[in-house]
Amino acid sequence: MAAPIPNSAGDRAAIMLRSKRGNQRLIEQFIQGGTFSATLVSAFTTIGIVVVLLLNSLPFFQQVSVGEFLTGREWQPAGGKFGILPLVSSTLLITLGSAFISIPLGLMVGIFLAEYAPRKVRNVVKPALELLAGVPTVVYGYFALTVVTPFLRGIFPTIAPLNLLAGAIVVGIMTLPLVSSLCEDAISSVPRSLPDGAVAMGATKFESIKDVVIPAALSGIVASFILAISRAVGEVMAVAMAAGLMPNLTANFLDGGMTMTAYIVNTSKGDLPRGGIDYFTVFAVGLTLFFITLGLNLLANKFVRKYRQVYS
């Protein structure tokens, strides 16, 4: 039996409305399926990385004890010494040094852009800062060799030609745009009624920022700090060029050193025979680096959930 032919404008409108709703449902289902697929890809990629690290680290730990690996003071795979502390110490020194530079400067820049800078100045300064994030890391490495280290040798005559301090400075410059941009976004997201109310109650501009705006945006600000530290932990090329490739257990920024990422890159770029102990050290160091970064991210998420404030 043939479908009835609509004989009125109301019938035709109802049919068009049902067709439109059906198309919308198809679009919604397509978007939902696409986002779900992207989530699955991300999750399985992370799981795959962890599985590869674990499976390829297991042969290493069958030959080297976990205690020796974590507490050993010398890293010389060719000599059978597999203490990761020299790599960890260099990584931590560069990370802490870069954080000492990027975190306070980035926070101050974020406060200036969000609270003090005129719109024209903000529209120029913020994109200019973000351009630093697009500079190749090898350029920062050469900047450390040609500018930073000669400058430091004028202050510290005994500093090593390749040193941890230069690496910390260039990584701090690299992570500065990340901190400043995220801090500015977090501060700008605070409703203006809060600082305006504080000023109306007699607080100065600085007091309203210190006592009202910063506490309200604290979760986003701290998240930017953790992200900057994670970026510093994972930096490779600039650190390798500035700090060197000599494993050295030291707490002196004037000495050279070798970070975990620098070891992975330096070892992997050569003709590394598959299945040897040197081959598996790359995955053991990578696994250690993974857990350090994971811990930082878990700490950031916990802090953000604890201190997050939602405004309507």
N, C-alpha and C positions, 0 to 999 in steps of 0.2 A: 504494500500500500504506500503510495507516495506521501512524502511529508507535506503537511499543510503549508500553503503559501501565505506568508504574512500579508494581511490586507489592511493594516493600519500603521500609522507612524509609530504608535506605541509598541506594536509587535516587533517592528524592525529595530527600534531602539533597544528593546530587551535582548534580541538576538545579538546585536553588536556589543552590548554590555557583557553578555555571557562569553562571547568570543574574546573580548579584551581581558576578562578575568582569567580565562584559560591560558592565554598567552603570558600573562603575568605569572601564573603558577609555574609554567614551563621555565620562564626566565629565573624565577626564584630557585627552582630545583636545580637548574644548571649552575647558578652561582654557588648554591650550597654544596653541590657535588665538587665543583672546582676548588673551593676553599678547603673542603675535607680532604681532597686528594693532595693539595699542597701541604696540609698538616701532616698527612701520612708520610709524604716524601721527606719532610724535615725530620720527623721522628725516626724513621728507618735509617736516614743518613747518619744521625747521631748514634743510633744503636750500632750501625755498621762500623763506624769509626771506633767505638769502644771495643767491639768484638775483635777488630783487627789489632788494636793495641794490646789487648789482653792475650790473644793467641800468639802474637809474635814476641811478647814480653816473657811468656812462660818459659821458653827454652833458656832465656838469659837467667832467670831466677832459679832454674834447675842447676845452673853452674855457679851462680853467685848468690849468697844468702841475702835476704832482705835487710838484715841487720848491717852487714858489711856495706851494702849499697847505700843505705840511708845515713850511716854514721862514719863511713870512711873519709879520711881527710885528703886523699890523693886520687886524682882521676887521670890515669894513664892506661887506657885499654891495651896499648901495645905491650906494656909491662905487666899486665895482669892485675892492675889496681883500678878498682871500680867504685871508689867512694864519690858520691855525687855532691858532697858538701861544697867543693870548690865551684861547681856550676851553680848551685843554689845560692851561695853567698854573693857571687857576681850578679846574678839575676835580682836578688833582693836589694842589693846596694843601688843598682841602676833604677829599680822600681821606686824605692824610697826617695832617692835623689830627684827623680823626675817628678814625683808627687809633691815634694817640697817646693818645686818651682811652679808646676801647673795648677795645683789646687788653690793656693791663696791668690795667685794672679788671675786665674780663671774666675774665681768667685768675685773678685773685685771688678773685673771687666763685666761680668754678668750683672752685677748690681748697678754699675754705671750705665750700661746699655738699657736696662729695664727702668731705672728710677731717675736718672739724671740727664742722660743724653737727649738732645732734641731729636725729633723724628728724622730730619735730614742727616744728622750725624750718625744715628743708628743705621740708617739705610746704606751708609757708606762703610762704616766700621765693621759691622757684622759680616757682610759678604767678604770683606777684605780678610778678616780673621779666618773665615771658613775656607778661603783659598789655600791657606797653609795646609789644610787637611788633604788637598789634592796634589801637593808636591811629592814626587817620588822619594821613597826613603833613602835611595842611594844618593840623592842630592843632599839630604841632611848628613849623610856620612861624609861626603866631601866637604861640606860646610864645617863639620867637626874637625877634619884633618887640616883644612887650610885657614880657618878663622878661630875656632874655639880653642883648639890645643895650643897654637902659637900664643894666643892671649893668656892662657893659663900658665904657660911656661914663663911668661914675664912676671907672674905673681908667685908661682911655685917653681923655682929653678930645678928642683929634684924630681919633678913629675915625670912619669914614664911617657915615652912618645905616643903610645896607645894606652889610654887610661879610662877608668870607670867614671871619673868626674865629667869628662867630655861627653861620654855616652849618656849620662844622666841629664846633662844640659840639653842636648839635642832631642832626646826623647821627651823632656819636659816641654820644649817648644812644640814638638809634634802633637802632644796631647792637650796643649793649651786651648786650641779652638774647640775641641770636644767639650771641655769643662765649661768654658765661657758660654758656648751656645746653649748647652743644656741648662746651665744655671739661669741664663736669661729667660729661657722658656718657662722654667719652673717658677721664677719670681713673677713673670708677667701673667701667669695663670692664677695668681692670688687675686681675689676680687678687690677692686679698688676701694670698696666700702670699708675694708679693714684698716688700711693705713690712713685713709681719710678720716675715719672715726677716731683714730689715735691722735691725729693732728688736731681734730676738733676738741679733744679732751685736754689739749695743752702740750702734747708731745712735739718735739722738734722733728724735722725730716729724718735726721739720722736715727733718733730714738725709735721712730715708727718703723724704720727699716730693720733695726737691730732687734727690737722687742716684738714686732708683729709680723713683718713680711718674711724675715728669715726663718723663724719657727714655723710659719704656715707652709713655707716651700721646702722644709727641711728634707722630706723624703726624696723629692726630685733632685735636690742638691747633692745629697749623699749618694744617690744612685749615679750621678755624673762622676763623682769621685771614684767609685768602685769601677765604673766602666773605663775611666782613664788609667787606673792601676792595672786592669786586665789588659788594656792595650799596651801598656809599657812592658808587662810580663811577656807578651807575645811578639814584641818587636824583634826583628832579625838583622836586616842589612845595615841600618845605621849603627846599631850596637856593635856588630862585628867589625865595622870599619873604624869606629871610634875607640872601642875598648880593647880590641885585639882578640886573639884566638889562643891564648895561653891559660889553661886552667890554673887558677891560683886561689887558694883559700886565704882571703884577706878581708879586713874591715876598713882598709885604707882606700879612699877614693882616688888617691894619687897613683895607685898601682894599676897595672893592667889586669885583665881577667877575661873570662869566657862564660857567656850565658848559656843556658840550656838550649835556647833556640839557635844560637850561633853554632853550637856543637852539632845539632841535627843537620843544619844546612851544610856546614863544612864537611861533615862526614859523608853525607848523602851525595854530594856533587861529584865525588871521585868514583873510580871503579871499585865499588864495594861488593865483594863476593857474597852472594846470597847463601845464608845458612851458617856463616861464621859468627863468632862471638861479637865482633865489631858491628855486624849487621843488626844483631838483636839489641845492642846497646841503644841504637837510635829509637827503637820502640819503647825500651825501658825509660829512657829520658822523656820521650813524648808522653808516656803514661803518667809520669810524675808531674809534668807540666799540665796535663789535662786535669788532674785532681786539684792542683793549685788553683787553676782558673775556675774549676767547678766550685771549689770552696768559696772563692770570692763572689761568684754569682749567687750562690745560695745565701751568703751573708747579706748581699745587697737586697735580694728579694725579701728576706726576713725583716730587714730594717724598713724597707718601703711598706710592707704590709702592716708593720707595727705602728708607724708614724704617719701613714697616709691620712690626709684630710680631704674630704669630699665636700665641695661647695655647690650649692644649687643656684 
